[in-house]
Amino acid sequence: MSGHSKWSTIKRKKGKADAERGKIFTRLIKEITVAAREGGGDIEGNPRLRTAVAGAKAANMPADNIKRGILKGTGDLPGVVYESHNYEGYGPGGVAVYMEALTDNKIRTVADVRHILTKYGGNLGSNGCVAWLFDKAGVIIIDGEATDEDTIIEIATEAGADDVINEDGVFEIRTEASEIDRVRSAIEEKGIEMVSAEVTMIPQNTVKLTKESEASSMLKMFELLEENEDVQKVYANFDIDEALLEKLL
């Protein structure tokens, strides 16, 4: 199982969302604003903005919030200027950790990320130290109650998806990063609701954490990084044995 799927499964088992609703909206608005600033406010002509807006709609963000985010990005409304930065490092047991951030204060963000990694037995590395261990891909998540497996496989594969994974009743559709928009549109046309649709980083292999102390530290580290207001996305190539995972949760 990939690190991406593993963490999704862990969060479902923990019975908690990606973060509190307000924090989710903050991250989404940042992405919308930056996408509009870098590629313009035309949703149809800006693939990054189109994906960001689709993610916001999937999270039930009000249309007015989305519109304000776009207008702040294009400069039609005043707003904070965010910069994109990627950070790389290691967690317990040599786990590779890759983070994408949008921040208005790089010094603060670097300090926060370094503190979290160090606190739980990891360290911040140089750019490029772990990025090569991940592949960029499109990932669309659909709740199993929204459709059946045969239907989603047919729609996704005809639209150009690479794979459909059924993980505990949740469908994870994998696509090339450049194809996610086409696959997402095909699913939307069929009226099937999506939990999320985003370009993400999939680990090429995983590090099995068998020591309870390392597994516990990795879970705490990952969770704190996700909760950081500047960190948009966190990826790590860890895996945890089911029995140990149940004990920790």
C-alpha positions in Angstrom: 0.0 0.0 0.0 1.4 3.4 -0.9 2.2 6.0 1.8 -0.6 8.2 0.4 -3.2 5.4 0.8 -1.8 4.4 4.1 -2.2 7.8 5.7 -5.7 8.2 4.2 -6.6 4.9 5.9 -5.0 5.9 9.2 -7.0 9.2 9.3 -10.3 7.3 8.6 -9.5 4.9 11.3 -8.7 7.7 13.7 -12.2 9.0 12.9 -11.0 12.5 12.2 -11.0 14.7 9.1 -7.9 16.1 7.4 -8.1 19.1 9.8 -10.8 21.3 11.3 -13.1 22.7 8.6 -11.7 26.2 9.1 -8.1 25.1 8.6 -9.2 23.2 5.4 -10.7 26.4 4.0 -7.6 28.4 4.9 -5.4 26.0 2.9 -7.8 25.9 0.0 -8.1 29.7 -0.2 -4.3 30.0 -0.2 -4.1 27.6 -3.1 -6.8 29.4 -5.0 -5.2 32.8 -4.5 -1.7 31.6 -5.6 -3.1 29.8 -8.6 -5.0 32.9 -9.7 -2.0 35.1 -9.1 0.3 32.9 -11.2 -2.0 31.8 -14.0 -4.9 34.3 -14.0 -8.4 34.3 -12.8 -10.0 32.4 -15.8 -10.9 29.0 -14.4 -11.2 27.4 -17.8 -7.8 28.7 -18.9 -5.9 28.0 -15.7 -5.6 24.2 -14.9 -4.1 24.8 -11.4 -6.9 27.2 -10.5 -9.5 24.8 -11.9 -8.2 21.9 -9.8 -8.1 24.2 -6.7 -11.7 25.4 -7.2 -12.8 21.8 -7.7 -11.2 20.9 -4.4 -12.9 23.8 -2.7 -16.3 22.7 -4.0 -15.7 19.2 -2.9 -15.1 20.6 0.6 -18.3 22.5 0.4 -16.7 25.9 0.4 -19.2 28.7 -0.2 -19.0 30.2 -3.7 -18.4 33.7 -2.3 -15.2 32.5 -0.6 -13.9 31.0 -3.8 -14.7 34.2 -5.7 -12.8 36.3 -3.1 -9.8 34.0 -3.2 -9.6 34.4 -7.0 -10.0 38.2 -6.8 -7.3 38.5 -4.2 -5.0 36.5 -6.5 -5.7 38.6 -9.5 -5.2 41.8 -7.4 -8.8 43.0 -7.7 -9.1 42.7 -4.0 -6.4 43.4 -1.4 -4.8 40.4 0.3 -1.7 38.8 1.7 0.9 37.7 -0.8 1.8 34.1 -0.3 4.9 32.4 -1.7 5.3 28.7 -2.6 8.1 26.8 -0.9 8.9 23.0 -0.7 10.7 21.5 2.2 12.3 18.1 2.5 13.6 16.0 5.3 13.5 12.8 7.3 11.4 11.3 10.0 11.9 8.4 12.4 13.4 5.3 10.9 14.7 7.2 7.8 11.2 8.0 6.5 11.3 10.5 3.6 9.1 13.6 4.3 8.2 16.1 1.5 6.2 19.2 2.3 4.5 21.9 0.2 3.9 25.2 1.8 2.3 28.6 1.0 3.5 31.3 3.4 3.8 35.0 3.9 6.8 34.5 6.2 9.4 32.0 5.1 11.6 32.4 8.2 8.6 31.4 10.4 7.7 28.5 8.3 11.2 27.0 8.1 11.6 27.3 11.9 8.2 25.7 12.6 8.9 22.8 10.2 12.4 22.2 11.6 11.1 22.2 15.1 8.4 19.6 14.4 10.8 17.3 12.6 13.5 17.6 15.3 11.0 17.1 18.1 10.0 13.7 16.8 13.4 12.3 15.8 13.7 13.7 12.3 15.6 16.5 10.6 15.2 19.0 7.8 17.3 18.3 4.8 18.3 20.2 1.6 16.2 20.6 -1.5 16.2 17.5 -3.6 17.2 15.1 -0.8 14.0 13.1 -0.9 11.9 14.5 -3.8 13.3 11.9 -6.1 11.6 9.2 -4.0 8.1 10.4 -5.0 6.2 10.6 -8.3 3.7 13.4 -9.1 0.3 12.0 -9.9 -3.4 13.0 -9.8 -5.5 11.4 -7.1 -9.3 11.5 -6.9 -11.1 10.1 -3.9 -14.7 9.0 -4.0 -16.8 7.5 -1.2 -18.0 4.1 -2.0 -21.6 5.2 -1.2 -21.5 7.6 -4.1 -21.2 4.8 -6.8 -20.3 1.2 -7.3 -16.9 -0.2 -8.3 -17.8 -1.3 -11.8 -19.2 2.1 -12.7 -16.3 4.1 -11.4 -13.8 1.8 -13.0 -15.5 2.2 -16.4 -15.8 6.0 -16.2 -12.2 6.5 -14.9 -10.5 4.1 -17.4 -12.4 5.5 -20.4 -11.3 9.0 -19.3 -7.6 8.0 -19.1 -7.1 7.0 -15.5 -4.1 4.7 -14.7 -5.7 2.8 -11.8 -8.7 2.5 -9.4 -8.0 1.2 -5.9 -10.8 0.1 -3.6 -9.5 0.7 0.0 -12.1 -0.1 2.7 -15.0 1.1 0.6 -13.3 4.2 -0.6 -12.2 4.5 -4.3 -8.8 6.1 -5.0 -8.4 6.9 -8.7 -4.8 7.4 -9.9 -4.0 9.5 -13.0 -1.1 11.2 -14.7 -0.8 14.7 -13.1 -1.7 16.2 -16.5 -4.8 14.0 -16.9 -6.5 14.7 -13.6 -8.7 17.5 -15.0 -10.1 15.3 -17.8 -10.9 12.4 -15.4 -12.4 14.7 -12.8 -14.6 16.3 -15.5 -15.8 12.8 -16.7 -16.8 11.9 -13.2 -18.6 15.2 -12.7 -20.6 14.7 -15.9 -22.0 11.5 -14.4 -23.1 13.4 -11.3 -20.8 11.4 -9.0 -19.7 13.4 -5.9 -16.0 13.4 -5.1 -14.3 13.8 -1.7 -11.3 15.4 -3.3 -9.4 15.7 -6.5 -5.8 16.9 -6.4 -2.3 16.6 -7.8 -0.2 14.8 -5.2 3.1 13.0 -4.6 3.1 9.2 -4.5 6.0 7.4 -2.8 7.9 4.9 -5.0 8.4 2.6 -2.0 7.7 2.6 1.7 9.6 2.3 4.9 8.1 -0.2 7.3 8.1 1.1 10.9 8.1 -1.9 13.2 9.2 -0.2 16.4 6.4 1.3 18.5 8.4 4.4 19.4 9.2 5.2 15.8 5.7 4.5 14.5 4.2 6.7 17.3 6.6 9.5 16.7 5.9 9.4 12.9 2.2 9.6 13.4 2.5 12.6 15.7 5.0 14.3 13.4 2.8 13.9 10.4 -0.2 15.1 12.2 1.5 18.3 13.5 2.9 19.1 10.1 -0.6 18.8 8.6 -2.0 21.1 11.2 0.6 23.8 10.6 -1.1 26.8 9.0 1.6 27.3 6.3 2.0 23.7 5.3 -0.4 22.8 2.5 0.4 19.2 1.9 2.7 16.6 3.5 3.9 13.3 2.0 5.9 10.6 3.6 6.8 7.0 2.5 6.0 5.2 5.7 4.0 2.1 6.4 2.9 0.6 9.7 1.8 -3.0 10.5 -1.9 -3.2 11.0 -1.6 -4.8 14.5 0.8 -2.0 15.6 -1.4 0.6 14.0 -4.5 -0.6 15.9 -2.5 -0.5 19.2 -1.4 3.1 18.6 -4.9 4.3 17.6 
